[in-house]
Amino acid sequence: MATVGIKGLRMALIDPKTGKVIAGEDGFSENGIFDARGRVAQGLSEANITGIAPSVTKVWGNDILQDQSVGKSQPSVAASFNNLPHEILEKALGEESDGKGGYLDNASGVLPHIAMDLISSDLAGNEIHYCFYDGNMTQGDKNLQTSNEHQSRVADALTYNPLAGSNGHMMKTYYAADEGFIDKNLIDEIFPGASDTTDTTPAGGSGSQTSDSGDGKSA
């Protein structure tokens, strides 16, 4: 089906031992979820999901095509944030704060675990959620260039590589137009353990963003 634009993204740090959302100071926000909808982080300009289709290997024998071996999908997401808050970026990358404004690069080889919900819509305006149970995020290169009469901006280019959830699957798609859809059910499955509070202000950050408690359907 056709999709229209990007309505935003929600993501949270996941404890790999418990599979639960990390909330509070160690997480992205009080309830653990960073809600980048509306004007938060000045939005995303792109979220390119690749590798959704599984690989297919043709099996030939006796000069004819006998069978096809179907592998598992290997999705990844290339997302571009216009202005991701630095405290969210550094936590997503697993970089350590020195408490004085500096962040050490992640030299451990261990990346934080992140659950993600990418939100688009159908032609009628009903939300479509492309959700990932778990995964790791890495940052792209920074190509800094001089400004002239125009600003030379470099967006936050991040790549998200999903991992399998506890059910063995990496991706689940929710359609708000589908009968029975309730956003809370999505939250409970993709962001398990997120607290009841709707405050998704970045932990330690400024400003506020309240998550939408609606069902995502168009009026």
C-alpha positions as a Markdown table, in Angstrom:
| # | Residue | x | y | z |
|---|---|---|---|---|
| 1 | Met | 0.0 | 0.0 | 0.0 |
| 2 | Ala | 1.0 | 3.6 | -0.5 |
| 3 | Thr | 2.6 | 5.6 | 2.3 |
| 4 | Val | 2.8 | 9.4 | 2.7 |
| 5 | Gly | 5.7 | 11.1 | 4.3 |
| 6 | Ile | 7.3 | 10.7 | 7.7 |
| 7 | Lys | 5.2 | 11.5 | 10.8 |
| 8 | Gly | 8.0 | 10.9 | 13.2 |
| 9 | Leu | 9.8 | 8.2 | 15.3 |
| 10 | Arg | 9.8 | 6.8 | 18.8 |
| 11 | Met | 12.7 | 4.9 | 20.3 |
| 12 | Ala | 13.9 | 3.7 | 23.6 |
| 13 | Leu | 16.9 | 2.1 | 25.2 |
| 14 | Ile | 16.3 | -1.6 | 26.0 |
| 15 | Asp | 18.0 | -3.5 | 28.8 |
| 16 | Pro | 19.4 | -6.6 | 27.0 |
| 17 | Lys | 19.1 | -8.8 | 30.1 |
| 18 | Thr | 15.5 | -8.0 | 30.9 |
| 19 | Gly | 14.2 | -6.9 | 27.5 |
| 20 | Lys | 12.5 | -3.9 | 29.3 |
| 21 | Val | 12.8 | -0.2 | 28.5 |
| 22 | Ile | 15.4 | 1.8 | 30.4 |
| 23 | Ala | 13.7 | 4.9 | 31.9 |
| 24 | Gly | 14.8 | 8.0 | 33.8 |
| 25 | Glu | 18.3 | 9.3 | 33.9 |
| 26 | Asp | 19.8 | 6.2 | 32.2 |
| 27 | Gly | 17.2 | 6.2 | 29.5 |
| 28 | Phe | 16.0 | 8.7 | 26.8 |
| 29 | Ser | 13.3 | 10.2 | 29.0 |
| 30 | Glu | 11.3 | 9.9 | 32.2 |
| 31 | Asn | 9.2 | 7.0 | 30.7 |
| 32 | Gly | 12.1 | 5.8 | 28.6 |
| 33 | Ile | 10.7 | 6.7 | 25.2 |
| 34 | Phe | 12.1 | 9.5 | 23.0 |
| 35 | Asp | 9.1 | 10.7 | 21.0 |
| 36 | Ala | 10.4 | 12.6 | 17.9 |
| 37 | Arg | 7.0 | 13.6 | 16.4 |
| 38 | Gly | 5.9 | 17.1 | 15.5 |
| 39 | Arg | 8.6 | 19.6 | 16.0 |
| 40 | Val | 10.9 | 17.5 | 18.2 |
| 41 | Ala | 14.4 | 17.4 | 16.9 |
| 42 | Gln | 13.1 | 19.4 | 14.0 |
| 43 | Gly | 11.9 | 16.1 | 12.6 |
| 44 | Leu | 13.4 | 13.5 | 10.2 |
| 45 | Ser | 14.0 | 14.2 | 6.6 |
| 46 | Glu | 14.5 | 10.6 | 5.7 |
| 47 | Ala | 14.0 | 7.1 | 7.1 |
| 48 | Asn | 15.0 | 4.5 | 4.5 |
| 49 | Ile | 14.1 | 0.9 | 5.4 |
| 50 | Thr | 16.1 | -1.6 | 3.3 |
| 51 | Gly | 16.4 | -5.4 | 3.4 |
| 52 | Ile | 12.8 | -6.1 | 4.2 |
| 53 | Ala | 12.5 | -8.8 | 1.5 |
| 54 | Pro | 14.2 | -12.1 | 2.3 |
| 55 | Ser | 17.0 | -13.3 | 0.0 |
| 56 | Val | 16.0 | -16.0 | -2.4 |
| 57 | Thr | 18.6 | -18.6 | -3.7 |
| 58 | Lys | 17.6 | -20.7 | -6.7 |
| 59 | Val | 18.3 | -24.4 | -6.5 |
| 60 | Trp | 19.0 | -25.9 | -9.9 |
| 61 | Gly | 19.3 | -29.6 | -10.8 |
| 62 | Asn | 19.1 | -31.6 | -14.0 |
| 63 | Asp | 19.2 | -28.4 | -15.9 |
| 64 | Ile | 15.9 | -27.1 | -14.5 |
| 65 | Leu | 14.9 | -24.9 | -11.6 |
| 66 | Gln | 14.0 | -27.4 | -8.9 |
| 67 | Asp | 13.4 | -25.2 | -5.8 |
| 68 | Gln | 14.1 | -21.9 | -4.1 |
| 69 | Ser | 15.7 | -21.5 | -0.7 |
| 70 | Val | 14.2 | -18.5 | 1.1 |
| 71 | Gly | 16.3 | -16.8 | 3.7 |
| 72 | Lys | 15.3 | -14.4 | 6.4 |
| 73 | Ser | 15.0 | -10.6 | 5.9 |
| 74 | Gln | 17.8 | -8.4 | 7.1 |
| 75 | Pro | 16.3 | -5.0 | 7.5 |
| 76 | Ser | 18.2 | -1.8 | 8.4 |
| 77 | Val | 17.1 | 1.8 | 8.7 |
| 78 | Ala | 19.1 | 4.8 | 7.4 |
| 79 | Ala | 17.6 | 7.8 | 9.2 |
| 80 | Ser | 18.4 | 11.5 | 9.0 |
| 81 | Phe | 17.5 | 13.8 | 11.9 |
| 82 | Asn | 17.5 | 17.5 | 11.3 |
| 83 | Asn | 18.6 | 18.3 | 14.9 |
| 84 | Leu | 18.7 | 15.4 | 17.3 |
| 85 | Pro | 19.4 | 16.4 | 20.9 |
| 86 | His | 23.0 | 15.6 | 21.7 |
| 87 | Glu | 22.1 | 13.8 | 25.0 |
| 88 | Ile | 19.9 | 11.4 | 23.0 |
| 89 | Leu | 22.5 | 10.9 | 20.3 |
| 90 | Glu | 25.3 | 10.1 | 22.7 |
| 91 | Lys | 23.2 | 7.7 | 24.7 |
| 92 | Ala | 22.1 | 6.0 | 21.5 |
| 93 | Leu | 25.7 | 5.5 | 20.5 |
| 94 | Gly | 26.9 | 4.4 | 23.9 |
| 95 | Glu | 29.3 | 7.3 | 24.4 |
| 96 | Glu | 30.3 | 8.1 | 27.9 |
| 97 | Ser | 29.8 | 11.5 | 29.5 |
| 98 | Asp | 32.6 | 13.0 | 31.6 |
| 99 | Gly | 30.0 | 15.2 | 33.4 |
| 100 | Lys | 31.8 | 18.3 | 32.1 |
| 101 | Gly | 30.3 | 18.5 | 28.6 |
| 102 | Gly | 32.6 | 15.9 | 27.0 |
| 103 | Tyr | 31.7 | 12.5 | 25.6 |
| 104 | Leu | 34.3 | 9.7 | 25.0 |
| 105 | Asp | 33.9 | 7.7 | 21.9 |
| 106 | Asn | 32.6 | 4.2 | 22.4 |
| 107 | Ala | 35.7 | 2.0 | 22.3 |
| 108 | Ser | 34.1 | -1.0 | 24.1 |
| 109 | Gly | 32.6 | -2.5 | 20.9 |
| 110 | Val | 29.3 | -2.9 | 22.7 |
| 111 | Leu | 26.5 | -0.8 | 21.4 |
| 112 | Pro | 23.3 | 0.1 | 23.4 |
| 113 | His | 20.1 | -1.9 | 22.5 |
| 114 | Ile | 17.3 | 0.3 | 21.1 |
| 115 | Ala | 13.7 | -0.4 | 20.1 |
| 116 | Met | 12.2 | 1.8 | 17.4 |
| 117 | Asp | 8.9 | 2.8 | 15.9 |
| 118 | Leu | 9.0 | 4.6 | 12.6 |
| 119 | Ile | 5.7 | 6.3 | 11.7 |
| 120 | Ser | 4.3 | 7.1 | 8.3 |
| 121 | Ser | 0.7 | 7.3 | 7.1 |
| 122 | Asp | -1.6 | 5.9 | 4.4 |
| 123 | Leu | -3.4 | 8.1 | 1.8 |
| 124 | Ala | -6.2 | 8.7 | 4.3 |
| 125 | Gly | -3.9 | 10.0 | 7.0 |
| 126 | Asn | -4.1 | 6.8 | 9.2 |
| 127 | Glu | -0.7 | 6.1 | 10.8 |
| 128 | Ile | 1.4 | 3.1 | 9.8 |
| 129 | His | 4.0 | 2.0 | 12.3 |
| 130 | Tyr | 7.2 | 0.1 | 11.2 |
| 131 | Cys | 8.4 | -1.3 | 14.5 |
| 132 | Phe | 11.6 | -3.0 | 15.5 |
| 133 | Tyr | 12.0 | -4.9 | 18.8 |
| 134 | Asp | 15.7 | -4.4 | 19.3 |
| 135 | Gly | 18.8 | -3.2 | 17.5 |
| 136 | Asn | 21.9 | -1.1 | 17.5 |
| 137 | Met | 22.6 | 2.4 | 16.1 |
| 138 | Thr | 25.7 | 3.8 | 14.5 |
| 139 | Gln | 26.5 | 7.3 | 13.3 |
| 140 | Gly | 27.6 | 8.3 | 9.8 |
| 141 | Asp | 30.5 | 10.6 | 8.8 |
| 142 | Lys | 30.4 | 14.3 | 9.5 |
| 143 | Asn | 31.3 | 16.4 | 6.4 |
| 144 | Leu | 31.8 | 19.9 | 7.8 |
| 145 | Gln | 31.8 | 22.7 | 5.3 |
| 146 | Thr | 32.0 | 26.4 | 5.5 |
| 147 | Ser | 28.9 | 28.6 | 5.6 |
| 148 | Asn | 28.6 | 31.5 | 3.2 |
| 149 | Glu | 25.5 | 33.6 | 2.6 |
| 150 | His | 23.7 | 30.3 | 3.4 |
| 151 | Gln | 24.2 | 28.0 | 6.4 |
| 152 | Ser | 26.0 | 24.8 | 5.7 |
| 153 | Arg | 24.1 | 22.3 | 7.9 |
| 154 | Val | 25.1 | 18.7 | 8.5 |
| 155 | Ala | 22.2 | 16.5 | 9.6 |
| 156 | Asp | 22.5 | 13.6 | 12.0 |
| 157 | Ala | 22.8 | 10.6 | 9.7 |
| 158 | Leu | 22.2 | 7.4 | 11.7 |
| 159 | Thr | 22.0 | 3.7 | 10.7 |
| 160 | Tyr | 19.9 | 1.3 | 12.8 |
| 161 | Asn | 20.5 | -2.4 | 12.5 |
| 162 | Pro | 17.7 | -4.5 | 14.0 |
| 163 | Leu | 18.2 | -7.6 | 16.1 |
| 164 | Ala | 15.6 | -10.3 | 16.7 |
| 165 | Gly | 13.2 | -9.8 | 19.6 |
| 166 | Ser | 12.3 | -12.5 | 22.1 |
| 167 | Asn | 9.7 | -13.9 | 19.6 |
| 168 | Gly | 12.4 | -14.4 | 17.0 |
| 169 | His | 11.2 | -11.7 | 14.8 |
| 170 | Met | 12.9 | -8.3 | 14.0 |
| 171 | Met | 10.0 | -6.3 | 12.6 |
| 172 | Lys | 6.3 | -5.8 | 13.1 |
| 173 | Thr | 4.0 | -3.4 | 11.2 |
| 174 | Tyr | 1.0 | -1.8 | 12.8 |
| 175 | Tyr | -1.9 | -0.2 | 10.9 |
| 176 | Ala | -3.9 | 2.4 | 12.8 |
| 177 | Ala | -6.8 | 1.9 | 10.4 |
| 178 | Asp | -7.0 | -1.8 | 11.3 |
| 179 | Glu | -9.9 | -2.7 | 13.5 |
| 180 | Gly | -8.7 | -3.3 | 17.1 |
| 181 | Phe | -5.6 | -1.1 | 16.8 |
| 182 | Ile | -4.7 | 0.6 | 20.1 |
| 183 | Asp | -1.5 | 2.5 | 20.5 |
| 184 | Lys | -1.0 | 1.2 | 24.1 |
| 185 | Asn | -0.8 | -2.4 | 22.7 |
| 186 | Leu | 2.0 | -1.3 | 20.4 |
| 187 | Ile | 3.8 | 0.4 | 23.3 |
| 188 | Asp | 3.4 | -2.7 | 25.5 |
| 189 | Glu | 4.9 | -4.9 | 22.8 |
| 190 | Ile | 7.6 | -2.8 | 21.3 |
| 191 | Phe | 8.5 | -0.7 | 24.4 |
| 192 | Pro | 7.8 | -3.2 | 27.3 |
| 193 | Gly | 8.0 | -1.8 | 30.7 |
| 194 | Ala | 7.7 | 1.9 | 29.7 |
| 195 | Ser | 6.2 | 3.7 | 32.6 |
| 196 | Asp | 2.7 | 5.1 | 32.6 |
| 197 | Thr | 3.8 | 8.7 | 32.5 |
| 198 | Thr | 3.5 | 10.4 | 29.1 |
| 199 | Asp | 6.5 | 12.7 | 29.7 |
| 200 | Thr | 9.0 | 12.0 | 26.9 |
| 201 | Thr | 11.3 | 15.0 | 27.6 |
| 202 | Pro | 14.9 | 13.9 | 27.1 |
| 203 | Ala | 16.4 | 13.0 | 30.5 |
| 204 | Gly | 18.6 | 15.9 | 31.6 |
| 205 | Gly | 17.4 | 18.0 | 28.6 |
| 206 | Ser | 15.1 | 21.0 | 28.2 |
| 207 | Gly | 11.7 | 21.5 | 26.5 |
| 208 | Ser | 8.8 | 19.0 | 26.6 |
| 209 | Gln | 7.0 | 16.6 | 24.4 |
| 210 | Thr | 4.0 | 14.7 | 25.4 |
| 211 | Ser | 3.3 | 11.5 | 23.6 |
| 212 | Asp | 0.0 | 11.1 | 21.7 |
| 213 | Ser | -2.3 | 8.8 | 23.6 |
| 214 | Gly | -4.7 | 8.5 | 20.7 |
| 215 | Asp | -5.2 | 5.6 | 18.4 |
| 216 | Gly | -3.4 | 7.2 | 15.4 |
| 217 | Lys | -6.5 | 7.2 | 13.2 |
| 218 | Ser | -7.4 | 10.2 | 11.1 |
| 219 | Ala | -10.3 | 12.2 | 12.2 |
